[in-house]
């Protein structure tokens, strides 16, 4: 009976160890994916569009408030 209990205990410990290793691997992969999605800065087309709108608004204001 003791041998059977030891085998069950060893199987349970192996299962827990395998689960913990899988969790650690999943966490590592998630961290790598998050690092690859790092902030790269604003979209240049959006910045150009905003700059154009601001310059047009400035021109209109100069015409109206002369």
N, C-alpha and C positions, 0 to 999 in steps of 0.2 A: 504494500500500500504506500509506503514512503517513496518508493521509486516512481510510482504513478503521480504522486503529488509533486515531486520534484520536476517531473517532465511537464506537468501542467504549469507549474510556476515558471519554468524556463520558456515555455511557449508563450505565456502571457507577457513575460519580460521582453521577449523578442518582438512580439507584436507592438508593444508600447514603444520600443526603441525604433522600429520601422516607421511608426506613425510620427514620432518626433522628428525623424530625419526627413520625412516627406514634408512636414510643416516647415522645417528650416529651409528646405529647397524652394518651396513655394514662396516663402518670405524673401529669399534672396532674388528669385526671379522677378518678384513684384518690385523690389527696390531697383533692380537694373532697368526695368521698364519705366519706372518713374524718373529715373535719371536721364533716360533717353528722351523723355518728353519735357525736358527742361525748357524754360522760357528763352526764346530766341530773339525777342524784340518785336517791335510793331511791324505791321505789314507796310511795305514801302508805298504800295498803291493807295492805301488808306491815308497815309501821311501826306502824300502828294495831293490827294483830293481835298483834304482839310485845308491845306495850305492855299490851294486855288480858291476855295470858298471864302477863306478869310481875306485874300487879296481882292476878290470881287466885292466883298462887303465893304472893305476899306475904300475902294474906288467909288462905290455908290455913296457912302457917307461923305466923302470929300466933295462930290458933286452937289449933294443936297444942302450941306451946311457951309457953303462958301459965302 
